[in-house]
Amino acid sequence: MKILVTGGTGYIGSHTCVALIEDNYEVLILDNLSNSSQRVLNRLKTITGKPVDFEKADIRDRAALDRTFSRFKPDAVIHFAGLKAVGESVSVPLRYYDNNVTGTITLLAAMAAAGVGTMVFSSSATVYGDPPSNPIREDFPIGPTNPYGRTKLIIEQILSDCHAADIISHITLLRYFNPVGAHPSGLIGEHPSGIPNNLTPYIARVAAGRLEELPVFGDDYDTRDGTGVRDYIHVMDLAAGHLKALETARGLSVYNLGTGTGYSVLEMIRAFEKASGNPVSYRICPRRPGDIAECYADPSRAEKELGWKAVLGIDDMTRDAWRWQSANPEGYQGEKHQYE
């Protein structure tokens, strides 16, 4: 099968491309590189032993999409492309609605014109908002609390309507919890620009001495150690979930991808100290508005229907994240590649 991967040079997309190529899928990455590096392509070739077809384009550019579909003729699309910083989405919501929602509509129109009827969509557990209880099931109430989460929900609704109208026959919505870790080679991983928004890359930079200390927002939650608890999932487990979603794509389906286990902020800090051999300084700060005490998945539907289950734990996550951080302190910067 030939798979078009939008946003394939990004964090989750690049790891999924490795899994696809190693499972003998033919992959074309389409990415505008607004929040990723083209240098990822060399790393993917090194890991898999195969060159990766790449098209620099924006999903809002219909002409570019039509050319790509005509040339590559994909059997399915995995759709990662999108802006994803919650805080930024609050300050520039129109940018998020334009990029994420308008871009997806344009992509769907191009898929329909090309006769491509299968999509796996990169959604998010943020669509649940503040859940009534844990673990979170797919049938829980939906109520995102920020523009980023709302773009994911709107896209899910658009996809549902496209399926009902038989525009796209097979759609799988994957609601991720908290992706962490890196490929075990240490060649690809997460490297956000500026100060990280997510916990794991922030901890990694503190452990590496690149940031002074980690702010811990609240230690008085009703959790086992007072700090917030989240469901962290290794990015390679997440990548494997996309392959299962492709293999089983039938009709419209939605799945949580998480471990079903919550880890606290302090537990993640201790695990990073163990993985790195370095202390991680942190400072307790006031709670952030909108943060909740705990959030973790019920992944049983994915196990039952996809035959997928997360197999990597907290030690694997922090070990691989540290290997990536220590081997690539500047991320992909400074590396020359054949595509430039």
N, C-alpha and C positions, 0 to 999 in steps of 0.2 A: 504493500500500500504506500501511496505517496501522501505525505502529511504536510500541510502548510501551517507553520507555527508563527503566529503573530507575537511580537515581543519576545522572540526566541533568544535574544542576546542578554535578556534580563536574568535576574537571580533564579527564579523558579523555572523560567523558560529554558535557560541553558542546561540545567540539570535534566529536565525532561527530554531535551534533544539528545543528550548522551544516552538516556535509557531507550529512546526510540531507535537511534542508529544502531546501538548494540543489539537490538531486537530485530534488526534487518528492515526497518522502515526506511523509506527514502524521504528525506527531510529538506524543506526549503524554509529558511527563516526570513520573515519580513519584519523589519524594525526601523523606526526612524532615529534610533540611537539618542533620543532625548534624555534618557536616564540610564544609559548603559554604554558599553564600549565594544567597538568592532573588533578589538583585540581578543575578545572571547572566541572568535572563530578559529584562530590559531590553536587556542587551548583545546577546543572541541576536536580539532583534527589530531592533536597529539594524543588525546585520551582514546579516541575511537579508531585512529588509523585511517580515517576517511575524510576527504574535504567536504565542507558543508556548503550547499547552495545558499546564496544570500542575496536579498534584494533590499536596498535601502529605500524605504518608502513609508509614508504615513497612512494609517488606515482610513483617514478622511479623504484621501486622494483616490477618487473612483477610477480615474484613468489608469493610474499606476496599478491599482488592484486588478482591473480588467486585463492589463498586459501580463501581470503575474499569473493570473488564473489561466490565461490562454497559453502561456509558455509552459507552465509546470503541470497543469491539469491534475490538481490534487484530488484525492478520494475523500479527504476530510480536513477539517480545520481545528486546530487547538488554539484557542483565543486567550492569550495572556495580555496583549498590549493594553496599557492603561496607566493613568496616574494613580498613585496609591498612598500618599501621605495624608493621614487623617487631619492633622493640624493645618496643613496647607490647604486642604479642601475647604476648611471653614473660612479661610481668608480670601480664597480665590475660587468660589464655587462655580462661576461660569466657565472657567477654564476646565474644571473637572467634568461638568456636564457636556461641554463641547467635545472634549477629547474622548471621554469614555462612552458616552451615550451616542453622540452623533457619529463617532468613529465606528461603533458597533453597527449602527443602522446602515452606514455606507458599506461595511463589510458584508452584512447580510444580503444587501441588494446585489453585490457583486457575486456572492455565492449562488444566489438564486439564478442570476443571469447565466452563470457558468454550469448550472446543474449539479452543484455540490450540495449534498443533502445531509451531511453529518458534521456536527460541531460539539466539541468539548469546551465548556466555558469555565474560566478561572474566576469563580465567585469568592465569597468571603463569609466567615462567621459573623462579621460586623452586621450582616442583615438582620440578625436576631436582636440587636440592641442589648438591653438589660434583661436577661432571661428570667422567667419566673422561678426556675429551679435548675439544678444540675444533676446529671449530665443533660446536655442539650440534644434533643431529637429534631429530625428534619420537619416534623409537623408542629413544632413550637410556633408561637406567635412571632410575626415579623415586625420589626420596628427599629430600623437603623437610626442612630442618633447624630449622624454627621453627613455632610454632602457626599463624601467618598462612599460610605455605606449605602446611601440612597442611589448613587449611580449604579451600584451592583444590583440593587433590588429592581430598579427600573429596567436594567438590561435583562434580568431574569424574567420580568413580566413581558418584555418585548419578545424574548425567545419563546415563551409559552404561547403567545399569540401567533407567532410565526409557525409554530408547530401545529396549532389548532387549524390554521389556514392551509396547512400542508405546503408551506413555502420551504421549510427545513424539516425533513422527516425525522431525524434522529438527533436529539439534543440531550447532553448530560451536563448538569450543573454541579460543579464541585465546590463546596463551601469549605475553604481552608480554615484551620485554626491558626496556630502561630508557627510558620516555617522557620527552622533554624538549621545550623550545621552547614556542611559543604561536601563536595565530592571527595572521597577518601584520597584521591591523588594530590589534593591541595592545589590543583590547577585552576579550579573555578570555585567561586563562592560569592558571598554578599559583601559588597563594598559601597555603601551609600556615600554620596558626596556630603561634605560638611559634617555637622554633628549628627550622629545617628538618631533616628526616631525610635528604632526598635531596641529592645533590651540586649539581645545577644551581641550584636556588633559593638554596642556601647561597652558592655562588659569586656569584650575581647580587646578593645583599645585601651581600657584601663589596665588590664592584665599586661599588655604590651608596653605600658608606660607612655602611651600617646595621648591619653586623657588622664587628668589628675584623680578624679573620683566619680563614682556612679551616684546620681541622685536616686534615692529610693522613695517613691511617693506614697507615704503612709505606712505605718507599722502597727496600726490599731484596728485593722480589719478583723472580722470574725473568721479567721483562718488559723491553721495550726501554729504559725509563727507571727501572725499579725500582718504579713505582707501579702500583696495580691497573688492569686493563684491563676495560672493560665495553662492551657493545653499546648505544649510545644511539640512539634512534629518534625522529624528529620526530613530535610529537603529530598533525600533520595527515596524515602518512603512515599513522599508526596509525588515524586516523579513516577514511581511504580503505579500509583493510583490512576494516573492518566493513561497508562498503557492498558490497564484493566478496563477503564471507561471506554476506550476505543474498541477493545475486543468485544465488549458486551453491549455496545450502543444500540438500543432499540427504543423507539418512541421518545418520550420525555421523562427524564429521571433526575432526581436530586439526591446528593450524598454529602454527608459530613466526612471530611478527611481530617482525622485527629487520632490521638492515641487512646483517648478515654481516661487519661491520667493527668491530673493537674500538678504542676510544680510551682512552688512559691519563688519569689524574687530571691530570697536568701538561699534557697536550695540551689538555684541556678548559679549564684555567686560562688557557693562552696564547690559546686561541680567544676566551675571554671578554674578555681584555685587548684583543684586536684589535677585537672588536665594540663594546666600551664606550668604548675610549680611556682607560680607567682601569687603574691597577695593581691586582692582586689579591694581597694579602698572604696568605701561608700559612705553616704551621708543621708540620714533620714530627713525627709522634707514633708511638708504638708501634702495631704491628698490632692490629687488633681480633680477638678470638677468633671463629673461624668464617668469617672473610673468606678468599676464595680469590684466586689471582693474576690469573686472567682468565676471562672468560665471554662468549662471543658466539655468535650464532645461525647455523645453516644455514637460510636462508629459502627454499631452492630449491623445497620442496613448495608453498609458497604461490604462488610465481611460476608454477609449472607448472599447478596445479589451480585457483587462484583468478584467475590473470592479474594478480596484485598484486606490486609491487616497490617498496621504499622508494626515493625519488628525491631526497630532501633530505639534505644533508650537514652536517658539523659547523659550517660557517660559517652556514648557514641556521638551524640549531638555536640557536646562541648569539646571532645577530642578533635573531631573533624573541623569544627569552627576554629579551634586554636591552631591547627595545622595550616589552614588557609591564611589566617591572620599573620602568623609568624613568618610564613614563606612569602607573603605578599603584603607587606606593611603599607604600600602605596596603591594597593589594588592592581589594576591593569595599566597604570600610568607608566610611561617611559619605555614600553615594549613596542618595537617595530613589528609590523605585520604585512603580509603580502597583499592585503586588500587595500592598503592606502596608496 
